[in-house]
Amino acid sequence: MVCNFSCLRNKEVVDIRTGEKIGFADDVELDTDEGKIISLIIYGRPRVMGLMGRDDDVVIKCSDIRLIGEDTILVETADLARSSKEPRYVVDNLLKTSR
C-alpha cells in the first residue's frame, strides 16, 4: 500500500497494548540526511477550548509502529508522553454478571 501524508493524517492512531485511541497523525519528523521518517507526532489536546494551551505532544517512533491499515495506525509503545492530568478509564470485566 502506498500512502501519502494527507492520507496518513486521516488515520487514527491506536495503542495495541491498552486499546487507547491516541489521536490522529498531525505531523512527521524527517531525517533529511538519510531521507527517512523518524517519528509520527500527534499534537496535544487543547485545554479549556485552547485558552490554557495544549497538553504535551505525543511522539511515536517509527520502530513502535506495528501496522498501518486502511483506517488506523496500530502502535505498541510502553510510555507515551501524555499529561498525567488526563483521566484514564479502566474496564474491570465486561463478562461479569450483576447479582
C-alpha positions as CSV (number, residue, x, y, z in Angstrom):
1,M,0.0,0.0,0.0
2,V,1.3,3.4,-0.9
3,C,0.3,6.2,1.4
4,N,0.9,9.9,1.2
5,F,0.9,12.3,4.1
6,S,-2.6,13.6,3.5
7,C,-3.9,10.0,3.6
8,L,-1.8,9.4,6.8
9,R,-3.5,12.3,8.6
10,N,-6.9,10.7,8.2
11,K,-5.8,7.5,10.1
12,E,-6.5,7.2,13.8
13,V,-3.5,6.0,16.0
14,V,-4.4,3.2,18.5
15,D,-2.1,1.7,21.1
16,I,-2.4,-2.1,20.8
17,R,-1.4,-2.7,24.5
18,T,-4.2,-0.6,26.0
19,G,-6.6,-0.2,23.1
20,E,-6.5,3.6,23.8
21,K,-7.2,5.9,20.9
22,I,-4.3,8.3,20.9
23,G,-5.4,10.6,18.2
24,F,-4.7,11.3,14.5
25,A,-1.2,11.7,13.0
26,D,-0.7,15.5,12.7
27,D,2.9,15.7,11.7
28,V,6.0,13.6,10.8
29,E,9.6,14.1,11.8
30,L,12.1,13.6,8.9
31,D,15.8,12.9,8.8
32,T,16.8,14.9,5.7
33,D,20.3,13.5,5.6
34,E,19.2,9.9,5.3
35,G,15.7,10.5,3.8
36,K,13.9,8.6,6.4
37,I,10.8,9.3,8.6
38,I,11.9,9.2,12.3
39,S,8.5,9.6,14.1
40,L,4.8,10.5,13.9
41,I,3.7,13.4,16.0
42,I,0.2,13.8,17.5
43,Y,-0.5,17.3,18.8
44,G,-1.7,17.5,22.4
45,R,-5.4,18.1,23.1
46,P,-6.4,21.7,23.8
47,R,-7.2,22.7,27.3
48,V,-10.2,24.9,28.1
49,M,-11.0,25.4,24.4
50,G,-7.4,26.3,23.6
51,L,-7.3,29.2,26.1
52,M,-5.0,27.4,28.5
53,G,-2.7,25.9,25.9
54,R,-2.3,22.3,25.0
55,D,-1.3,19.0,26.5
56,D,2.1,17.6,25.6
57,D,2.5,16.3,22.1
58,V,2.8,12.5,21.6
59,V,5.8,11.4,19.6
60,I,5.8,7.9,18.3
61,K,9.0,6.4,16.9
62,C,8.7,4.5,13.6
63,S,10.0,1.4,15.3
64,D,6.9,1.4,17.5
65,I,4.5,1.3,14.6
66,R,3.2,-2.2,14.1
67,L,0.7,-1.8,11.3
68,I,-0.6,0.9,9.0
69,G,-4.1,-0.2,7.9
70,E,-6.9,1.3,5.8
71,D,-8.3,3.4,8.7
72,T,-5.9,3.1,11.7
73,I,-2.3,3.0,12.6
74,L,-1.5,0.4,15.3
75,V,1.4,1.2,17.6
76,E,3.0,-0.6,20.5
77,T,4.8,1.7,22.9
78,A,5.5,1.5,26.6
79,D,5.5,5.1,27.6
80,L,3.6,7.8,25.7
81,A,4.3,11.4,26.5
82,R,0.8,12.1,27.9
83,S,-0.3,14.5,30.5
84,S,-0.8,12.9,34.0
85,K,-4.0,15.1,34.4
86,E,-5.8,13.2,31.7
87,P,-8.5,10.9,33.1
88,R,-7.9,7.2,32.4
89,Y,-10.7,4.7,32.5
90,V,-10.2,1.0,33.2
91,V,-12.9,-1.6,32.5
92,D,-13.0,-4.3,35.1
93,N,-14.6,-7.2,33.4
94,L,-17.2,-7.0,30.7
95,L,-18.4,-10.5,31.3
96,K,-19.1,-10.0,35.0
97,T,-22.7,-10.6,35.8
98,S,-24.5,-8.4,38.3
99,R,-26.3,-10.1,41.2
